[in-house]
Amino acid sequence: MKIALAGDTMLGRKVAERLAVVPPVALFSDELVEVAHEADLFVLNLECAVSARGTPWPDPAKPFFFRAPPLAARVLRHLGVSCVTLANNHALDFGEQALLDTFDHLADAGISWAGAGVDEAAARAPAVLEAAGLRVGVVSVTDHPAAYAAGPGRPGVAFAELHRGTPEWLSATIGGLDTDVVLVMPHWGPNMVTHPLPHVRSAAKAFREAGATLVAGHSAHVFHGVDDSVVYDLGDFIDDYATHPQLRNDLGLLFFVTFDDGGRPVRLEAVPLALDYCRTRLAAPHEAHWITERFRRACTAFGTEVTAVGRRLVVEWDGP
């Protein structure tokens, strides 16, 4: 079985404006869509609400609010997305009504989600998917902001103060999944950092000890290195963000993880991407060269060897 993984996918703001004048298929190059369809399952972090309703979250210190139109669900279907994670700092940008609409639009598109719900129990509940004879449990959690946390009878996201350690409920959720694969996708750490902070590395270790088969994080907006069955940050997948001249958040990766028949991750492949303004495509050779060198350096910090095979960057895992 092969699972595709993508990081922060922001379909609001200027991307939403683009969707008003181009068809949903125009946001990703045909080449990229063809590559994405290689996977048996595709899971990404949806960093926006999907709704035509709601008002901005009442926080004068919050600078960015992301909401995509209902049409955005067609973008996800075109990509072949199976499941999205919603535990992040933009799921409630337009309030509870927009979050509830997001659930409806995803359900109508046949897309599962994890990390947000109508109350605390629903937000913390994993999604369970099935493909190629294997069952996959997806756990989604964010370490910011606390104000977006779901509560008893209150819609919101699955929140955990990971800098204080892994809470018991999260370990129990991970360990309690009776699936062949347990995929944990945390939205953790600050933006625009080149490597995982100590508390992120500690959390990854705790997730693995609790029973996670694979950990794939996001939030930094740039990809990080890979350890044994841990992808610390998937980077961005599509957005309208300003580009940092050194960190190059406009260059990214689409990850594929192959599992053996027992659900053990044995191989990671990363496909270089270029994030143009409100559109994503496969990277050109000079862009792929920069991505390759940076990914190799990031992985070396964990003792992980990266091999270039054609247009892909490959890591072989022995598994537990």
C-alpha positions as CSV (number, residue, x, y, z in Angstrom):
1,M,0.0,0.0,0.0
2,K,1.2,3.5,-0.8
3,I,0.0,6.6,1.1
4,A,0.6,10.1,-0.3
5,L,1.1,12.9,2.3
6,A,1.0,16.6,1.8
7,G,1.4,19.5,4.2
8,D,-0.4,22.7,4.7
9,T,-3.1,23.1,1.9
10,M,-4.5,26.6,2.0
11,L,-7.4,27.1,-0.4
12,G,-8.6,30.5,0.9
13,R,-7.8,34.1,0.4
14,K,-6.2,34.7,-3.0
15,V,-6.4,31.0,-3.8
16,A,-10.2,31.3,-3.3
17,E,-10.2,34.4,-5.6
18,R,-8.5,32.4,-8.2
19,L,-11.1,29.6,-7.9
20,A,-13.7,32.2,-8.8
21,V,-12.2,32.6,-12.3
22,V,-10.6,29.2,-13.1
23,P,-11.9,25.7,-12.8
24,P,-10.8,23.6,-9.8
25,V,-8.5,21.5,-11.9
26,A,-6.3,24.6,-12.6
27,L,-4.8,24.8,-9.2
28,F,-2.5,21.8,-9.7
29,S,-0.6,20.8,-12.9
30,D,-1.8,17.7,-14.7
31,E,1.6,16.1,-14.1
32,L,1.3,16.6,-10.4
33,V,-2.3,15.2,-10.3
34,E,-1.1,12.1,-12.3
35,V,1.7,11.6,-9.7
36,A,-0.7,12.0,-6.8
37,H,-3.0,9.4,-8.2
38,E,-0.3,6.7,-7.8
39,A,-1.3,6.5,-4.1
40,D,-3.9,4.1,-2.7
41,L,-4.7,6.9,-0.1
42,F,-3.9,10.6,0.0
43,V,-4.0,12.5,3.3
44,L,-3.2,16.2,3.7
45,N,-3.6,19.1,6.2
46,L,-6.4,21.4,5.1
47,E,-5.5,24.7,6.5
48,C,-8.7,26.6,6.0
49,A,-12.4,26.3,6.5
50,V,-14.6,25.4,3.6
51,S,-17.7,27.5,3.7
52,A,-19.6,30.5,2.3
53,R,-20.7,31.6,5.8
54,G,-19.2,32.8,9.1
55,T,-17.4,35.8,10.4
56,P,-13.7,36.2,11.3
57,W,-12.6,34.8,14.7
58,P,-12.8,37.7,17.2
59,D,-9.1,38.1,18.1
60,P,-7.5,41.5,17.3
61,A,-4.1,39.9,17.5
62,K,-4.8,37.3,14.8
63,P,-3.4,38.5,11.4
64,F,-4.7,35.8,8.9
65,F,-8.1,34.3,8.3
66,F,-8.5,31.5,5.7
67,R,-11.8,30.3,4.2
68,A,-12.2,28.5,1.0
69,P,-15.5,28.4,-1.1
70,P,-17.5,25.1,-1.2
71,L,-16.0,24.6,-4.7
72,A,-12.7,23.8,-2.9
73,A,-14.0,20.3,-2.1
74,R,-13.9,19.6,-5.9
75,V,-10.2,20.5,-5.8
76,L,-9.6,17.8,-3.2
77,R,-11.6,15.3,-5.1
78,H,-9.6,16.0,-8.3
79,L,-6.4,15.3,-6.4
80,G,-7.8,12.0,-5.1
81,V,-7.7,13.1,-1.5
82,S,-9.0,10.4,0.8
83,C,-8.8,12.3,4.2
84,V,-7.8,15.7,5.5
85,T,-6.6,16.7,8.9
86,L,-8.3,19.7,10.4
87,A,-6.5,20.2,13.8
88,N,-4.6,23.4,13.0
89,N,-4.7,27.1,13.7
90,H,-7.1,28.0,10.8
91,A,-9.9,25.5,11.1
92,L,-12.0,28.0,13.1
93,D,-11.0,31.2,11.4
94,F,-14.6,32.0,10.4
95,G,-16.2,30.5,13.5
96,E,-18.2,27.4,14.4
97,Q,-20.7,27.7,11.6
98,A,-18.0,27.7,8.9
99,L,-16.3,24.7,10.6
100,L,-19.6,22.8,10.6
101,D,-20.1,23.6,6.9
102,T,-16.6,22.3,6.3
103,F,-17.7,18.9,7.7
104,D,-20.7,18.9,5.4
105,H,-18.8,19.8,2.2
106,L,-16.1,17.2,2.9
107,A,-18.8,14.5,3.6
108,D,-20.6,15.5,0.3
109,A,-17.3,15.0,-1.5
110,G,-16.7,11.6,0.1
111,I,-13.6,12.8,2.0
112,S,-12.9,11.8,5.6
113,W,-11.4,14.0,8.2
114,A,-9.8,13.9,11.6
115,G,-8.8,16.5,14.2
116,A,-12.0,18.5,14.4
117,G,-15.6,17.8,15.4
118,V,-18.8,19.0,16.9
119,D,-17.4,18.4,20.4
120,E,-14.3,17.3,22.1
121,A,-14.9,13.6,21.7
122,A,-15.6,14.0,18.0
123,A,-12.5,16.2,17.5
124,R,-10.2,13.7,19.1
125,A,-11.6,10.7,17.3
126,P,-9.4,9.2,14.6
127,A,-10.5,8.6,11.0
128,V,-10.3,5.0,9.8
129,L,-9.6,4.3,6.1
130,E,-9.1,1.1,4.1
131,A,-7.1,0.4,1.0
132,A,-5.1,-2.4,-0.5
133,G,-6.3,-4.8,2.2
134,L,-5.0,-2.6,5.1
135,R,-6.9,-0.5,7.6
136,V,-5.4,2.9,8.4
137,G,-6.2,5.0,11.5
138,V,-5.5,8.7,11.2
139,V,-5.0,10.8,14.3
140,S,-4.8,14.6,14.1
141,V,-3.8,17.1,16.8
142,T,-2.6,20.7,17.0
143,D,-0.5,22.4,19.7
144,H,-1.9,25.9,18.8
145,P,-4.1,27.8,19.5
146,A,-5.8,26.8,22.7
147,A,-8.8,29.0,21.9
148,Y,-9.7,26.7,19.0
149,A,-9.9,23.6,21.2
150,A,-13.2,21.7,21.1
151,G,-15.0,21.2,24.4
152,P,-18.1,19.4,25.7
153,G,-20.8,20.6,23.4
154,R,-18.5,23.0,21.6
155,P,-17.2,22.5,18.1
156,G,-13.5,22.9,17.6
157,V,-10.2,21.1,17.1
158,A,-8.2,18.4,18.9
159,F,-5.7,20.4,21.0
160,A,-2.8,19.3,23.1
161,E,0.0,21.4,24.8
162,L,2.7,19.3,23.3
163,H,5.5,21.5,24.7
164,R,4.3,20.2,28.1
165,G,4.4,16.6,27.0
166,T,1.9,14.2,25.4
167,P,-1.4,14.1,27.2
168,E,-2.8,10.7,28.3
169,W,-5.9,11.0,26.1
170,L,-3.6,11.3,23.0
171,S,-1.5,8.4,23.9
172,A,-4.6,6.3,24.6
173,T,-6.1,7.3,21.2
174,I,-3.0,6.3,19.4
175,G,-2.5,3.1,21.3
176,G,-6.2,2.2,21.2
177,L,-6.4,2.0,17.4
178,D,-7.0,-1.5,16.1
179,T,-5.7,-0.8,12.6
180,D,-2.8,-2.1,10.5
181,V,-1.4,1.4,10.2
182,V,-1.6,4.2,12.7
183,L,-0.8,7.5,11.1
184,V,-0.4,10.5,13.5
185,M,-0.4,14.0,11.8
186,P,0.4,16.8,14.3
187,H,0.3,20.5,13.6
188,W,3.2,21.4,15.8
189,G,5.9,24.0,16.4
190,P,6.4,27.5,15.0
191,N,6.4,28.8,11.4
192,M,9.5,29.2,9.3
193,V,12.0,27.1,11.2
194,T,14.4,24.7,9.4
195,H,14.4,21.9,11.9
196,P,12.1,20.4,14.6
197,L,12.3,21.9,18.0
198,P,13.2,19.7,21.0
199,H,9.6,19.4,22.2
200,V,8.5,18.3,18.7
201,R,11.2,15.6,18.7
202,S,10.1,14.5,22.1
203,A,6.5,14.3,21.0
204,A,7.4,12.3,17.9
205,K,9.2,9.8,20.2
206,A,6.1,9.6,22.5
207,F,3.8,9.0,19.6
208,R,5.9,6.2,18.3
209,E,6.1,4.6,21.8
210,A,2.3,4.9,22.1
211,G,1.9,2.9,18.9
212,A,2.2,5.2,15.9
213,T,3.3,3.4,12.8
214,L,4.2,6.7,11.0
215,V,4.3,10.4,12.2
216,A,4.0,13.1,9.6
217,G,3.9,16.7,11.0
218,H,3.3,20.1,9.6
219,S,3.2,23.8,10.6
220,A,6.6,25.2,9.7
221,H,5.7,26.0,6.0
222,V,9.0,24.4,5.0
223,F,9.9,20.7,4.8
224,H,12.1,19.2,7.5
225,G,14.3,16.1,7.6
226,V,13.1,12.5,8.0
227,D,13.9,10.1,10.9
228,D,12.9,6.5,11.3
229,S,9.2,6.5,10.5
230,V,8.9,10.2,11.3
231,V,8.5,13.0,8.8
232,Y,8.9,16.1,11.0
233,D,7.4,18.6,8.6
234,L,5.7,18.0,5.2
235,G,6.0,21.7,4.3
236,D,3.4,23.5,2.2
237,F,1.3,22.2,-0.7
238,I,-0.5,25.2,-2.1
239,D,-1.0,28.8,-0.8
240,D,-0.7,32.5,-1.6
241,Y,2.1,33.2,0.9
242,A,5.0,35.5,0.5
243,T,8.2,33.7,-0.3
244,H,11.2,33.8,2.2
245,P,14.3,34.3,0.1
246,Q,16.5,31.9,2.1
247,L,14.0,29.3,3.4
248,R,12.2,29.1,0.0
249,N,8.8,28.1,1.2
250,D,7.8,28.1,-2.4
251,L,9.7,24.9,-3.0
252,G,8.4,21.7,-1.4
253,L,7.8,18.0,-1.5
254,L,4.9,15.6,-2.0
255,F,5.7,12.5,0.1
256,F,4.8,8.9,-0.6
257,V,5.2,6.1,2.0
258,T,5.0,2.5,1.0
259,F,3.9,-0.1,3.6
260,D,4.4,-3.9,3.4
261,D,1.6,-6.4,3.8
262,G,1.8,-6.1,7.6
263,G,1.5,-2.4,7.6
264,R,5.1,-1.6,8.2
265,P,6.5,1.5,6.5
266,V,9.5,0.4,4.4
267,R,10.1,3.2,1.8
268,L,9.6,6.9,1.5
269,E,9.7,8.7,-1.8
270,A,9.6,12.6,-2.0
271,V,8.6,14.4,-5.2
272,P,10.0,17.9,-5.6
273,L,7.3,20.6,-6.0
274,A,7.2,24.3,-7.0
275,L,4.5,26.4,-5.4
276,D,3.7,29.1,-7.8
277,Y,1.3,31.8,-6.7
278,C,-2.0,29.9,-6.0
279,R,-0.9,27.0,-8.2
280,T,1.4,24.0,-7.6
281,R,3.4,22.0,-10.2
282,L,6.3,19.6,-10.3
283,A,9.6,21.3,-9.8
284,A,11.8,22.2,-12.7
285,P,15.4,20.7,-12.7
286,H,17.1,23.8,-11.2
287,E,14.3,23.9,-8.5
288,A,14.6,20.2,-7.8
289,H,18.3,20.5,-7.3
290,W,17.9,23.1,-4.5
291,I,15.2,20.9,-2.9
292,T,17.4,17.8,-3.1
293,E,20.4,19.5,-1.5
294,R,18.3,21.0,1.3
295,F,16.4,17.7,2.0
296,R,19.7,15.7,2.1
297,R,21.1,18.2,4.6
298,A,18.0,18.1,6.7
299,C,18.0,14.3,6.7
300,T,21.7,14.0,7.5
301,A,21.0,15.6,10.9
302,F,19.1,12.4,11.8
303,G,21.5,10.0,10.1
304,T,19.1,9.3,7.3
305,E,20.5,8.6,3.9
306,V,18.7,10.0,0.8
307,T,19.1,8.6,-2.7
308,A,18.0,10.3,-5.9
309,V,16.1,7.9,-8.1
310,G,14.9,9.7,-11.2
311,R,12.9,12.7,-10.2
312,R,12.3,11.3,-6.6
313,L,14.2,11.4,-3.4
314,V,14.1,8.0,-1.7
315,V,14.6,6.8,1.9
316,E,14.6,3.1,2.7
317,W,13.3,2.2,6.2
318,D,14.0,-1.1,8.0
319,G,11.0,-0.6,10.2
320,P,10.6,-1.6,13.8
